[in-house]
Amino acid sequence: MELESLLNQEGLVHQKPKTEEIRERASAIDHPVRLFYGETYDAYGDPIDSIKYYFFVSMLSKSLKEEGYSTDPRILVADVAACRNVSSDLNDKYIELGDKRAKFVHKVSDTYNLDLNVVKMSDYLFTPEFQSHLEEIVELCKGDPEIMKRIEKTVPESKIDIERKKSFAYSFDEIGTIIDLDVKVGPPREDLYDDVARKIAEVQQRKSLMSLFLTPTFPLGKSWAYFFANEGIEDHGITAYKAGSKQLQGNRIIVGKTSSLEAGNLIDSSFVPPSLELPHPILDIGIIAEMARINLEGGDFNLYKRVQEGQLDERALKGEVKDSLNKYILSKF
Amino acid sequence: MDLEEIVAKDYEQKSAQREKEKRYYEEKLQRTGLKTLDRFLRYCSNPSDYMKNGITYAHRDLENVAEAIAENKPWAVVSGLNPSSPLHLGHKAIFDELLWMQENGAEIYIPLTNDESYVVGKSPSLAESRRIAYESVIPSIIAMGFNSHKTHIYVDSDYKEIYNVAMDVSNKLTLNKALKVFGLDNELDNENPGTMFYRSAVQVAQILLPQYEEFGGPKPTLVPVGIDQHPYILLARDVAEKKGFILPSEIVTKFLWGFDGKGKMSSSRNGSAIFLTDDPNSIDTIVKKSYTGGSPSGKFQKEHGGIPEICPIWSVRTYHFQRDNSVDRKCSSGEILCGQCKKEALEEIKDFLSDHQSKLPEARKRVDEFILKTPINSILE
């Protein structure tokens, strides 16, 4: 797929660098283009929404390779970060869950013939090289009140005191991980980390990462009233990679757990917005299924355009999304 | 002063009035912490006409109600009315909004507050406002098309249960709190024990009544109000919290201008209101003499347009007859002048009154179907 087609896909790409910027970077660097998506997880399983990112990073990598560039497409399973989010007695369980998530990424990669390298945070975080790299970053940040202010912003207000006591270890691990990337793919809410990484790169006078945000994830099986009541959901949605984000695990498609019937019921009871500017959980699932089809059979995106042009009424859209979801994703796991 | 100066001054005054009007609602919104309906309008696929054209414009906690609408759960609306006179066109606006709510699943409770009419001095006796309630107000409400299975009307003095409920909520309030909420801390000279009992206890009882066991227990309850009635909701929310009820929500509608242009349509100002029981042939004068947002010079108005936001004629037509904002557009662009607009308004109002009044004889026969009689025993046993 051409880079332009992929990056201009409405309903999938929320914010992106110009294609020319990516090409310029790819031409200017002396290493493969570092493409990256990182995620944590929870105990509820592997949400279909994570697959959207795996597909995208792989498709981006293949598009660049078709143009002759070398790439390093990487999916990070942030097991250490996931452990930091839970109490210490759950660490062993979460390390195990990290292994499972990494296996899941491998399985998705194999099933759809993706171009991905899977890395766990525990594989590199405690190496002397990374720790020394991290120390350098921490030192630089602590000497710059403006950067420290930005780092504080990466933490929700309710957790600021706890994170301060932990010397913002979670944030620094994240920043240390992403600072040398070329293109970082993620949900829009990660802009705060990316912003700090760019600021540090500016101070160090080196190339900064380019952020590429995909559209937010929304719960299924919810009426219009849910979206009306949740101000700000349009911008950030719920956490794509945590099935239990906001305790909405019953409103997500969890690969290997949610049956075809359950997924169908969730789709049938989901809100279809009157405008494509509003959250559209069904279209989002439809586009993920479309990415699966493209990876398996080739072809191009067309669902968004057909919805935009009013070619599908609510019933037809729901029917088509259920069919393609079953055919291209649920039946494979 | 020559005509040109008069015209310019008139335009300047009316423009200033429009700005003042706009500021009034904006400031009230800021002061009360209410939210606009913008977000609701983005998500709700069938908002009411009043919501669409900005007449119903603000809310608090409409989220509860939206969930009930979307998921077909029970919810209630409470909209009280002082029956010191027959209904007028201003009241009709409220009832049109209630009809939309009923179509969207609400049980409608309409307390007719003849006790209030009496204690605040709007009616010479409890009996007089009670008579108006049964003879005129209730039939007019029924004639608007409400469903008797989902509409519960009561005249306070006849539904004595409401006073027991008022007693029940009373011990969740302090008089100090009520005085502060109503801003009456230093203005008690015009109050009597009845007004205080009514405002602080009976009105709260009316708002919370649908959440009593006899009506299915706690449920989202919406109270449509004018922005000046906001304090009543605050008091009711305070009590609801203490009783373990769902905090009542409110939705705010802008008032309909009186024909005298001196504020909201009111039965207590001559020349302000057209009543739903007025003879259609008797309303020519009030409409023809109505204040408008137009200019003394037709030429000037054609060039600069009128100022619809402060015009009672625009207000009546947009609220009741031309809800697509076409009057607004024609007036602002100078396409229609006040004479023609009044003529069209007069025809529309007359048609409406004739139609409404033709339904009253049948409506009078159905009054009993709508009257709430449910005893409230849960607080006595």
Interface residues (C-beta under 8 A of the other chain):
Chain A: S223 W224 A225 Y226 F227 F228 A229 E231 P273 P274 S275 L278
Chain B: R39 F40 R42 Y43 C44 S45 L62 E63 A66 E67 I69 A70 E71
